[in-house]
Amino acid sequence: MTITNKDKTYVAGTYGRFPLEIERGCGARLWDTAGKEYIDMGAGIAVNTFGYCDSVWADAVKAQVDKLQHTSNLYYTEPCARLAELLCQRTGMKKVFFSNSGAEANECAIKVARKYAFMKNGNEEKSNIITLRNSFHGRTVTTLAATGQDTFHTDFGPFPEGFDYCEANNCKELERLASTGEFCAIMMETVQGEGGVNALTEEFVHLAAELCEKYDMLLIFDEVQAGNGRTGKLYSYMHYGVSPDVVSTAKGLAGGLPMGATMLSEKVENVLTPGSHGSTFGGNPVCAAGAVSIVERLTDELMDGVLRKEQLIRERLAQCKNVLSVTGKGLMLGIECTKAGRDVANEALDRGLLVLTAKNKVRLVPPLNISDADIIAALDILCDIIDS
């Protein structure tokens, strides 16, 4: 049986896979089982921060595998402690809870917000959370409920209550909801990835911060996709000059290994107490060692390079007559064009280019260190498809 046939026979059919059997990768390039080469502008959906088989990352992971692959969270390990130290030093946050995915990181953020409100109020009356329409926060039942897209609110009900959705960048609606006094937090992505790669306005984000202060709500930023250097800042909220209470992240944090993190500010650093939350694999030494090798290299110089590459992409796309708009920040961009995004992605695959989609758009989230040459080669193919 081929890989495809085995997959279709034995793997749950939850993915609309492209007809591609990937065998190996290096940098921003992939090769399939037939030896065909591809430029990958998706990086495992913003996961492979420094591309495939990055040597620094691989050496760190292999060295840790040879020492200790796992131990329970009843004990201390150096990679976990070092990663937490790095994240706190780079963000000003005070504590970190480690998990395995973005959904789990967001579940933790939700639990922190509700427990914080309960500790302050002594009841569960102020337990609701404001999220945004077109948001995406994960695929657990609770994070699906937090996701502001009706298409995700089917099949798996009943969904947990406690979430109200505000239109992104609608300041009047946000103020109206917050003023009811029913909410313990506002949770948002500053760039909505799955919702169409749309960035929030400064006015909206600043208002959210002001309302959280006024009504004693927590300000939670979901940095699962937009974090870890993806938008040209270490975390995308840093573009807005606001101070969050909770930050969740995952995807690119460990460069290809499963790891989520929920960072807690001074206000909530002691909300989680022994036994109140946990994760068997959270902070796993191998994943943490991989993440340390990533975070240590997310330098200001690299961030400047991400922003420069964004401009390179935007300038090239501006020459395409059938591109209607380009949204997003850094190397997290959405392209609206006259063709359907999925049609563009299918044609690109045939021509040796991998791109993603988000709603009706083509989505680009390449490795942060992708070369200019690979970007130009990829955009030559993409623009030819869009304009043909």
Residue pairs with C-beta under 8 A, 6 or more apart in sequence:
1 9
2 21
3 21
3 33
4 19
4 21
7 17
18 345
18 346
18 349
19 349
20 32
20 38
20 349
20 354
21 32
21 33
21 34
22 30
22 31
22 32
22 33
23 31
23 32
23 33
24 30
24 31
24 52
24 53
25 31
25 40
25 51
25 52
25 53
26 51
26 52
26 53
27 51
27 52
27 53
27 54
27 367
27 369
27 370
27 371
27 374
28 39
28 40
28 41
28 43
28 51
28 52
28 366
28 367
28 370
28 371
28 374
29 37
29 38
29 39
29 40
29 52
29 374
30 37
30 38
30 40
30 52
30 354
31 37
31 38
32 38
36 352
37 352
38 349
38 352
38 353
38 354
39 352
39 353
39 354
39 374
39 377
39 378
39 381
40 52
40 354
40 366
40 367
41 353
41 354
41 355
41 356
41 364
41 365
41 366
41 370
41 378
41 382
42 354
42 355
42 356
42 363
42 364
42 365
42 366
43 49
43 51
43 252
43 365
43 366
43 367
44 256
45 225
45 251
45 356
45 365
46 193
46 225
46 230
46 251
46 252
46 332
46 365
47 251
47 252
47 255
47 256
48 54
48 252
48 255
48 256
48 367
49 228
49 229
49 252
49 255
49 294
49 298
49 367
49 368
50 56
50 57
50 255
50 294
50 297
50 367
50 368
50 369
51 367
51 369
51 370
54 255
56 293
56 297
57 255
57 256
57 290
57 293
57 294
59 293
60 289
60 290
60 292
60 293
61 257
61 286
61 289
61 290
61 293
63 289
64 79
64 285
64 286
64 288
64 289
64 290
65 286
67 285
68 77
68 285
69 284
69 285
69 286
70 281
70 284
70 285
70 286
71 77
71 285
72 280
73 278
73 279
73 280
73 282
73 283
77 283
77 285
77 288
78 285
79 283
79 285
79 286
79 288
79 289
79 291
79 292
80 98
80 283
80 284
80 285
80 288
82 288
82 292
83 96
83 98
83 261
83 283
83 288
83 291
83 292
83 295
84 95
84 96
84 98
84 283
86 292
86 295
86 296
87 93
87 96
87 261
87 263
87 295
88 94
88 95
88 96
88 263
90 234
90 295
90 298
91 234
91 235
91 247
91 263
92 243
92 265
93 247
93 263
93 264
93 265
94 264
94 265
94 266
94 269
95 263
95 264
95 269
95 270
95 272
96 261
96 262
96 263
96 264
97 108
97 261
97 262
97 264
97 272
97 277
97 279
97 282
98 259
98 260
98 261
98 279
98 282
98 283
98 288
99 105
99 107
99 108
99 250
99 259
99 260
99 261
99 262
99 279
99 282
100 258
100 259
100 260
100 279
100 281
100 282
100 287
101 138
101 250
101 258
101 260
102 137
102 138
102 222
102 224
102 225
102 248
102 249
102 250
102 251
102 260
103 137
103 138
103 139
103 140
103 143
103 260
104 138
104 140
104 250
104 260
104 279
104 282
105 224
105 248
105 249
105 250
105 260
105 261
105 262
106 137
106 138
106 143
106 146
106 187
106 222
106 224
106 248
106 262
107 138
107 140
107 142
107 143
108 248
108 260
108 262
108 272
108 277
109 187
109 220
109 222
109 246
109 248
109 262
110 129
110 142
110 143
110 146
110 185
110 187
111 272
111 276
111 277
112 218
112 246
112 262
112 264
112 268
112 271
112 272
113 129
113 184
113 185
113 187
113 218
113 220
113 246
114 124
114 127
114 129
114 162
114 184
115 271
115 272
115 276
116 184
116 218
116 267
116 268
116 271
117 124
117 126
117 127
117 184
117 185
118 124
118 127
119 271
120 216
125 182
126 181
126 182
126 183
126 184
127 162
127 184
128 162
128 163
128 164
128 182
128 183
128 184
129 146
129 162
129 163
129 164
129 183
129 184
129 185
129 186
129 187
129 220
130 163
130 164
130 165
130 166
130 174
130 177
130 178
130 183
130 185
130 186
130 187
130 217
131 137
131 146
131 147
131 148
131 163
131 164
131 165
131 166
131 186
131 187
131 188
132 148
132 165
132 166
132 167
132 168
132 188
132 189
132 192
133 148
133 149
133 165
133 166
133 167
133 168
133 195
134 148
134 149
134 168
134 192
134 195
134 196
134 198
135 146
135 147
135 148
135 149
135 165
135 168
135 187
135 188
135 189
135 192
135 195
135 222
136 147
136 149
136 152
136 189
136 192
136 193
136 194
136 195
137 143
137 144
137 146
137 147
137 187
137 222
137 224
138 144
138 146
138 147
138 224
141 156
141 159
141 160
142 160
144 152
144 153
144 156
144 159
145 153
145 159
145 160
145 161
145 162
145 163
146 163
146 187
147 153
148 163
148 165
148 166
148 195
149 194
149 195
153 159
164 177
164 182
164 183
166 173
166 174
166 177
167 173
168 188
168 192
168 195
168 198
168 200
168 204
169 200
169 201
169 203
169 204
170 204
171 203
171 204
171 207
174 186
174 204
174 207
174 208
174 211
175 207
175 211
177 183
178 186
178 211
178 212
178 214
178 215
178 217
179 215
181 215
183 215
183 217
184 217
184 218
185 212
185 217
185 218
185 219
185 220
185 245
185 246
186 208
186 211
186 212
186 217
186 218
186 219
186 220
187 220
187 221
187 222
188 200
188 205
188 208
188 220
188 221
188 222
189 195
189 200
189 221
189 222
189 223
189 224
189 225
189 226
189 236
190 199
190 200
190 205
190 221
190 226
190 231
190 236
190 237
190 239
190 240
191 197
191 198
191 199
191 200
191 225
191 226
191 231
191 236
191 328
191 329
191 332
192 198
192 199
192 200
193 224
193 225
193 226
193 332
193 358
193 363
194 225
194 358
195 358
195 359
196 327
196 334
196 358
196 359
196 360
196 361
197 327
197 328
197 332
197 333
197 334
197 358
197 361
197 363
198 327
198 328
198 334
199 327
199 328
199 329
200 240
202 240
205 237
205 240
205 242
206 240
206 242
208 219
208 242
209 219
209 242
209 243
211 217
212 218
212 219
212 245
218 245
218 246
218 267
218 268
219 242
219 243
219 244
219 245
219 246
220 244
220 245
220 246
220 247
220 248
221 235
221 236
221 237
221 244
221 246
221 247
221 248
222 248
223 235
223 236
223 237
223 247
223 248
223 249
224 248
224 249
224 250
224 251
224 260
225 251
225 332
225 365
226 235
226 236
226 329
226 332
227 234
227 235
227 236
227 247
227 249
227 251
227 252
227 253
228 234
228 235
228 249
228 251
228 252
228 253
228 294
228 295
228 298
229 252
229 298
229 302
229 303
229 306
229 330
229 368
230 236
230 252
230 306
230 330
230 331
230 332
230 365
230 368
231 239
231 306
231 328
231 329
231 330
231 331
231 332
232 239
232 303
232 304
232 306
232 307
232 310
232 329
232 330
232 331
233 239
233 303
233 330
234 298
234 303
235 247
235 249
236 329
237 244
237 247
239 329
243 265
244 265
245 264
245 265
245 267
245 268
246 262
246 263
246 264
246 265
246 268
247 262
247 263
248 260
248 261
248 262
248 263
249 260
249 261
249 263
250 259
250 260
250 261
252 294
252 368
253 259
253 260
253 261
253 291
253 294
253 295
254 287
254 288
254 290
254 291
254 294
255 290
255 291
255 293
255 294
256 290
257 286
257 287
257 290
257 291
258 281
258 287
259 284
259 287
259 288
259 290
259 291
260 282
264 271
264 272
281 287
302 368
302 369
305 368
305 369
306 330
306 331
306 368
307 330
309 331
309 370
309 372
309 375
310 329
310 330
310 331
310 333
312 372
312 375
312 376
313 326
313 331
313 333
313 364
313 375
313 379
314 326
314 333
316 375
316 376
316 379
316 383
317 323
317 326
317 335
317 379
317 383
318 326
319 383
320 337
320 383
320 386
320 387
321 387
322 337
322 338
322 339
322 386
322 387
323 335
323 336
323 337
323 383
323 386
324 336
324 337
324 338
325 335
325 336
326 333
326 334
326 335
326 336
327 333
327 334
327 336
327 361
328 334
331 364
331 365
331 366
331 368
331 370
332 363
332 364
332 365
333 363
333 364
333 365
334 358
334 359
334 361
334 362
334 363
334 364
335 341
335 361
335 362
335 363
335 364
335 382
335 386
336 360
336 361
337 344
337 362
337 386
338 386
339 385
339 386
340 360
341 357
341 358
341 359
341 360
341 361
341 362
341 363
342 357
344 355
344 357
344 362
344 382
344 385
344 386
345 355
345 356
345 357
345 362
347 385
348 354
348 355
348 381
348 382
348 385
351 381
351 385
352 381
353 378
353 381
353 382
355 362
355 363
355 364
355 382
356 362
356 363
356 364
356 365
357 363
362 382
366 374
366 375
366 378
